[in-house]
């Protein structure tokens, strides 16, 4: 069993073996062990399972292809749309294959309607978030892969929630289908369009839910009616530095972009900002990320949340440039991110002049770097803020 496979018995999921002992332990939500499994969805089944369900309903196997077409091509789970299906079987098929997995609780809009953040409730009352951001040349959806997060980064709203459970492939993909329908139907400012990019940068550590995330990636990138037809090159999978997950991803041969949430150039500082560093240090993380670049030919994104007086000074930028240039090739693109602070937190955004200096130092060192666009800063923009607020109101 690898570091990324589920250990123990369900429903305790997403706990890395090393998270229970050693230098790093996953931060668990108080109710993490009391959650069951979500209803099994069409996208959670392989082809044989789908056919067996159809056969059990007294339907021929070819009906599976029709259902796949409705889901991935027409983005529909409404039995009223299954006009090519026997009328008497439509409702049962929808119930068996497309149980309702996510329900919108709150929808917030910003940036003149081009940024839409949705708080979703799952079957067990858990809440997660997704953010749809429309730009002139693309539409990007930031999705969640876990309920909460066990990585415990102190500046992150999701990290303060702890890890409740992994999400199923169906729960992950329903975020994609919902956003695709919004774009298709013109619900996002700018008129009808197409969802083009997916980033696994919402709630959770994707490498902690590897199997479901990879299944989702394959179905997002497969052509209809096998998937949504979003190019794998337009999918980004992020990690705080779970090295076995990065190395496993290398062997998948899927040209997704890897994003590493580094946030600090030294082990001493990163131990404080990213507790997982106590298990996989900066050298191990950067070595694995560079190996991913060599194997895929795709530059790795280095995510770096700038925090005032903590990791945003000239010496931090200089050390970061030195660490990246150590590998001798143009392998990484740094995304300095203005921190969206949590209410009441000591972690706050950098001064504009420090942000500019940080970027200038990287550029002068030959490092490709672009300051991240801060979308949705007026709508609980940091991932986990909306969910955390809703949990407090429920308590």
C-alpha positions as CSV (number, residue, x, y, z in Angstrom):
1,X,0.0,0.0,0.0
2,X,1.4,3.4,-1.0
3,X,1.5,6.6,1.0
4,X,-1.5,7.8,-1.0
5,X,-3.8,4.9,-0.7
6,X,-6.6,5.0,1.9
7,X,-5.7,3.3,5.2
8,X,-7.9,1.9,7.9
9,X,-11.5,1.4,7.3
10,X,-14.1,3.7,5.7
11,X,-15.3,6.3,6.3
12,X,-11.9,7.5,7.6
13,X,-10.4,8.6,4.3
14,X,-7.7,10.8,3.0
15,X,-5.3,10.1,5.9
16,X,-1.8,9.5,4.8
17,X,0.0,6.7,6.8
18,X,2.7,9.2,7.9
19,X,0.0,11.6,9.0
20,X,-0.6,9.5,12.0
21,X,2.9,9.3,13.3
22,X,6.3,10.9,12.7
23,X,7.0,14.6,12.2
24,X,3.8,15.5,10.5
25,X,0.2,14.6,11.4
26,X,-2.9,15.4,9.4
27,X,-5.2,17.9,11.0
28,X,-8.6,16.2,11.3
29,X,-12.0,17.7,11.7
30,X,-13.7,16.7,14.9
31,X,-16.4,14.7,13.0
32,X,-14.1,13.2,10.3
33,X,-14.8,9.6,11.4
34,X,-18.6,9.8,11.4
35,X,-19.1,10.2,7.7
36,X,-20.5,7.6,5.3
37,X,-19.9,7.1,1.6
38,X,-21.7,9.3,-0.9
39,X,-24.3,7.6,-3.2
40,X,-22.6,5.9,-6.1
41,X,-22.8,8.0,-9.3
42,X,-22.4,7.1,-13.0
43,X,-18.9,8.6,-13.0
44,X,-17.9,6.5,-10.0
45,X,-18.6,3.3,-12.0
46,X,-16.6,1.6,-14.7
47,X,-18.2,0.5,-17.9
48,X,-18.9,-3.0,-16.6
49,X,-20.6,-1.7,-13.5
50,X,-22.8,0.7,-15.5
51,X,-23.8,-2.2,-17.8
52,X,-24.7,-4.4,-14.8
53,X,-26.9,-1.7,-13.3
54,X,-28.7,-1.3,-16.7
55,X,-29.1,-5.1,-17.0
56,X,-30.5,-5.1,-13.4
57,X,-33.1,-2.6,-14.6
58,X,-34.1,-4.9,-17.5
59,X,-32.4,-2.5,-20.1
60,X,-30.0,-3.4,-22.8
61,X,-26.3,-2.4,-22.3
62,X,-26.4,0.2,-25.1
63,X,-28.4,2.5,-22.8
64,X,-25.2,3.2,-20.9
65,X,-23.9,5.1,-24.0
66,X,-27.1,7.2,-24.1
67,X,-26.7,8.1,-20.5
68,X,-23.1,9.0,-21.0
69,X,-24.1,11.3,-23.9
70,X,-26.7,13.0,-21.7
71,X,-24.2,13.6,-18.9
72,X,-21.0,14.6,-20.7
73,X,-22.4,16.0,-24.0
74,X,-25.7,17.6,-22.9
75,X,-24.6,18.2,-19.2
76,X,-28.0,16.9,-18.1
77,X,-29.1,14.5,-15.3
78,X,-32.8,15.5,-15.7
79,X,-34.9,12.5,-16.8
80,X,-37.2,14.8,-18.8
81,X,-34.2,15.3,-21.2
82,X,-33.8,11.5,-21.7
83,X,-36.1,11.5,-24.8
84,X,-34.2,8.6,-26.4
85,X,-34.8,6.5,-23.3
86,X,-37.9,4.4,-22.6
87,X,-40.3,6.7,-20.8
88,X,-41.1,4.2,-18.1
89,X,-37.4,3.9,-17.2
90,X,-36.3,7.5,-17.2
91,X,-36.9,8.4,-13.6
92,X,-35.4,5.2,-12.3
93,X,-32.3,5.6,-14.5
94,X,-31.8,9.1,-13.2
95,X,-32.2,7.9,-9.6
96,X,-29.8,4.9,-10.1
97,X,-27.1,6.7,-12.1
98,X,-27.4,10.3,-11.2
99,X,-28.2,10.8,-7.5
100,X,-28.0,14.4,-6.4
101,X,-24.5,14.8,-4.9
102,X,-24.1,18.5,-4.5
103,X,-26.7,21.2,-3.8
104,X,-26.0,24.9,-4.0
105,X,-26.4,26.7,-0.6
106,X,-25.0,30.2,-1.4
107,X,-23.9,31.8,-4.7
108,X,-21.8,34.9,-4.6
109,X,-20.8,37.1,-7.6
110,X,-18.0,39.5,-8.1
111,X,-16.1,41.2,-10.9
112,X,-19.3,42.3,-12.6
113,X,-20.6,38.8,-12.7
114,X,-17.5,37.1,-14.2
115,X,-16.5,35.5,-10.9
116,X,-19.1,33.2,-9.3
117,X,-18.3,31.4,-6.0
118,X,-20.7,28.6,-5.0
119,X,-21.0,27.0,-1.6
120,X,-22.2,23.4,-2.0
121,X,-23.8,21.1,0.5
122,X,-23.0,17.4,0.1
123,X,-25.2,14.3,1.0
124,X,-23.9,14.3,4.6
125,X,-24.3,18.0,5.3
126,X,-20.6,18.7,4.5
127,X,-19.9,21.9,2.6
128,X,-17.3,22.6,-0.1
129,X,-16.7,25.4,-2.6
130,X,-16.0,26.0,-6.2
131,X,-15.2,29.2,-8.0
132,X,-15.9,29.9,-11.7
133,X,-13.8,32.8,-13.2
134,X,-14.4,34.1,-16.7
135,X,-11.6,35.9,-18.6
136,X,-11.6,37.3,-22.1
137,X,-10.0,34.2,-23.6
138,X,-10.9,31.4,-21.2
139,X,-13.2,30.3,-18.4
140,X,-11.5,28.6,-15.4
141,X,-13.2,26.6,-12.6
142,X,-11.4,26.1,-9.3
143,X,-12.7,22.9,-7.7
144,X,-12.5,21.1,-4.4
145,X,-11.3,17.5,-3.9
146,X,-11.7,17.0,-0.2
147,X,-14.1,18.3,2.5
148,X,-11.8,20.5,4.4
149,X,-8.0,19.9,4.4
150,X,-5.6,18.1,6.7
151,X,-2.5,19.9,5.7
152,X,-2.8,22.5,8.5
153,X,-1.3,25.5,6.8
154,X,-1.9,28.3,9.4
155,X,-2.6,31.1,6.8
156,X,-5.2,29.1,4.9
157,X,-9.0,29.2,5.7
158,X,-9.5,25.6,4.6
159,X,-6.5,24.4,6.7
160,X,-8.3,25.7,9.7
161,X,-11.3,23.5,9.1
162,X,-9.3,20.2,9.3
163,X,-10.0,17.2,7.1
164,X,-13.5,15.7,7.2
165,X,-13.3,13.3,4.3
166,X,-12.3,12.7,0.7
167,X,-14.8,13.5,-2.0
168,X,-15.9,10.9,-4.5
169,X,-15.2,11.2,-8.2
170,X,-18.9,12.0,-8.7
171,X,-18.8,14.9,-6.2
172,X,-15.7,16.3,-7.9
173,X,-17.2,16.0,-11.4
174,X,-20.6,17.5,-10.5
175,X,-18.8,20.8,-9.8
176,X,-17.5,20.6,-13.4
177,X,-20.8,19.7,-14.9
178,X,-22.6,22.5,-13.0
179,X,-20.1,25.1,-14.2
180,X,-20.2,23.9,-17.7
181,X,-24.0,24.3,-17.8
182,X,-23.7,27.8,-16.4
183,X,-21.3,28.7,-19.2
184,X,-23.3,26.9,-21.8
185,X,-26.6,28.6,-20.8
186,X,-25.2,32.1,-20.5
187,X,-25.6,32.4,-16.8
188,X,-22.1,34.0,-16.5
189,X,-21.7,37.6,-17.6
190,X,-20.5,37.7,-21.2
191,X,-23.1,35.4,-22.7
192,X,-23.0,31.7,-23.6
193,X,-19.5,30.1,-23.7
194,X,-17.5,27.0,-22.8
195,X,-15.6,26.0,-19.7
196,X,-12.0,25.6,-20.8
197,X,-9.8,25.2,-17.8
198,X,-9.9,23.3,-14.5
199,X,-7.7,23.9,-11.5
200,X,-7.6,21.5,-8.5
201,X,-6.9,24.4,-6.1
202,X,-10.1,24.5,-4.1
203,X,-10.6,22.9,-0.8
204,X,-8.3,19.9,0.0
205,X,-5.0,18.3,-1.0
206,X,-5.6,16.6,-4.3
207,X,-2.7,14.1,-3.7
208,X,-4.5,13.0,-0.5
209,X,-7.4,11.8,-2.6
210,X,-5.3,10.6,-5.5
211,X,-7.5,7.8,-6.9
212,X,-10.7,9.9,-7.1
213,X,-8.8,12.9,-8.5
214,X,-7.1,10.9,-11.2
215,X,-10.4,9.3,-12.2
216,X,-11.9,12.8,-12.4
217,X,-9.0,14.1,-14.5
218,X,-9.4,11.3,-16.9
219,X,-13.1,11.9,-17.3
220,X,-12.7,15.7,-17.5
221,X,-10.2,15.3,-20.4
222,X,-11.7,12.4,-22.3
223,X,-13.7,13.4,-25.4
224,X,-17.5,13.1,-25.2
225,X,-19.3,10.9,-24.5
226,X,-16.5,9.5,-22.4
227,X,-15.8,12.8,-20.7
228,X,-16.2,16.6,-20.8
229,X,-13.6,17.1,-23.5
230,X,-11.5,19.7,-21.6
231,X,-7.9,19.2,-22.7
232,X,-5.6,17.7,-20.1
233,X,-3.2,20.5,-20.9
234,X,-5.8,22.9,-19.4
235,X,-6.0,21.0,-16.1
236,X,-3.8,21.9,-13.2
237,X,-3.3,19.6,-10.2
238,X,-1.9,21.3,-7.1
239,X,-0.1,19.9,-4.1
240,X,1.6,21.3,-1.0
241,X,4.4,18.9,-1.8
242,X,3.2,15.3,-1.3
243,X,6.2,13.8,-3.1
244,X,4.9,10.2,-3.6
245,X,1.9,11.8,-5.4
246,X,4.0,13.9,-7.7
247,X,6.1,10.8,-8.6
248,X,3.0,8.7,-9.1
249,X,1.6,11.5,-11.4
250,X,4.8,11.3,-13.5
251,X,4.0,7.7,-14.4
252,X,0.4,8.5,-15.4
253,X,1.6,10.1,-18.6
254,X,-1.3,12.7,-18.6
255,X,0.0,16.1,-19.6
256,X,-1.7,18.1,-16.8
257,X,0.1,21.0,-15.3
258,X,1.6,20.5,-11.8
259,X,1.3,23.3,-9.3
260,X,3.4,23.2,-6.1
261,X,2.3,25.4,-3.2
262,X,5.8,26.3,-1.9
263,X,5.2,29.5,0.0
264,X,8.8,29.6,1.4
265,X,12.3,29.1,0.0
266,X,13.8,27.6,3.1
267,X,13.0,24.6,5.3
268,X,13.0,26.6,8.5
269,X,10.3,29.0,7.3
270,X,8.4,26.4,5.3
271,X,8.2,24.1,8.4
272,X,6.1,26.9,9.9
273,X,4.0,27.8,6.9
274,X,3.5,24.3,5.4
275,X,3.6,21.6,8.0
276,X,3.9,18.9,5.4
277,X,7.5,20.2,4.9
278,X,8.4,18.3,8.0
279,X,7.8,15.1,6.1
280,X,8.9,16.1,2.6
281,X,11.3,19.0,2.7
282,X,12.0,21.7,0.0
283,X,14.8,19.7,-1.6
284,X,12.6,16.6,-2.0
285,X,9.7,18.6,-3.3
286,X,11.6,20.6,-5.8
287,X,13.5,17.5,-7.0
288,X,10.2,15.8,-7.6
289,X,8.7,18.8,-9.3
290,X,11.7,19.2,-11.6
291,X,11.5,15.5,-12.5
292,X,7.8,16.1,-13.4
293,X,9.0,18.8,-15.8
294,X,11.6,16.5,-17.4
295,X,9.0,13.8,-17.9
296,X,6.1,15.9,-19.1
297,X,7.9,18.8,-20.8
298,X,5.5,21.1,-19.0
299,X,6.7,23.9,-16.8
300,X,5.7,23.6,-13.2
301,X,3.8,26.4,-11.4
302,X,5.3,27.4,-8.1
303,X,2.6,29.0,-6.0
304,X,3.8,31.5,-3.4
305,X,1.4,33.3,-1.2
306,X,3.0,36.6,-0.1
307,X,2.7,37.4,3.6
308,X,3.7,40.7,5.0
309,X,7.1,40.6,6.7
310,X,7.1,36.8,6.8
311,X,8.1,35.5,3.3
312,X,8.0,38.6,1.1
313,X,11.4,40.3,1.7
314,X,14.2,40.6,-0.8
315,X,16.2,37.8,0.8
316,X,13.3,35.4,0.3
317,X,13.0,36.3,-3.4
318,X,16.7,35.9,-3.9
319,X,16.8,32.5,-2.2
320,X,13.8,31.3,-4.1
321,X,15.5,32.3,-7.4
322,X,18.7,30.5,-6.3
323,X,16.8,27.3,-5.4
324,X,14.9,27.3,-8.8
325,X,17.9,28.2,-10.9
326,X,19.9,25.4,-9.3
327,X,18.4,23.0,-11.8
328,X,19.8,25.0,-14.7
329,X,16.8,25.1,-17.0
330,X,13.6,27.2,-17.5
331,X,11.5,24.6,-15.7
332,X,9.3,26.7,-13.4
333,X,6.9,29.6,-13.5
334,X,6.3,31.4,-10.2
335,X,2.9,32.7,-9.2
336,X,3.3,35.2,-6.3
337,X,-0.1,35.4,-4.8
338,X,-1.3,38.4,-2.8
339,X,-2.7,36.8,0.4
340,X,-6.4,37.0,0.9
341,X,-6.3,37.2,4.7
342,X,-8.6,35.3,7.0
343,X,-10.6,37.4,9.4
344,X,-8.8,37.9,12.7
345,X,-5.6,36.2,11.4
346,X,-2.1,37.6,12.0
347,X,-1.3,36.5,8.4
348,X,-1.9,39.5,6.2
349,X,-1.2,40.7,2.6
350,X,2.2,42.1,1.6
351,X,2.7,45.8,1.0
352,X,2.4,46.7,-2.8
353,X,6.0,47.9,-2.9
354,X,7.2,44.5,-1.4
355,X,5.1,42.6,-3.9
356,X,6.7,44.6,-6.8
357,X,10.2,44.2,-5.4
358,X,9.7,40.4,-5.0
359,X,8.6,40.1,-8.6
360,X,11.4,42.3,-9.9
361,X,14.1,40.2,-8.1
362,X,12.7,37.0,-9.7
363,X,12.6,38.6,-13.2
364,X,16.2,39.9,-12.9
365,X,17.3,36.3,-11.9
366,X,15.7,35.0,-15.1
367,X,12.8,33.4,-13.4
368,X,9.4,33.5,-15.2
369,X,6.9,35.0,-12.7
370,X,3.5,36.5,-12.9
371,X,1.6,38.1,-10.0
372,X,-1.7,36.1,-9.6
373,X,-4.9,38.0,-10.4
374,X,-6.9,38.4,-7.2
375,X,-10.4,37.5,-8.3
376,X,-13.3,37.6,-5.8
377,X,-11.6,39.5,-3.1
378,X,-14.9,40.9,-2.0
379,X,-16.8,37.6,-1.7
380,X,-14.9,35.5,0.9
381,X,-12.3,35.0,-1.8
382,X,-9.8,32.8,0.0
383,X,-10.6,29.2,-0.4
384,X,-12.5,27.9,2.6
385,X,-13.6,31.3,3.9
386,X,-17.2,30.8,2.8
387,X,-17.4,27.3,4.1
388,X,-15.8,28.2,7.4
389,X,-18.2,31.1,7.8
390,X,-21.2,28.8,7.1
391,X,-20.0,26.2,9.6
392,X,-19.7,28.8,12.3
393,X,-23.3,30.0,11.6
394,X,-24.5,26.4,11.8
395,X,-22.7,25.8,15.1
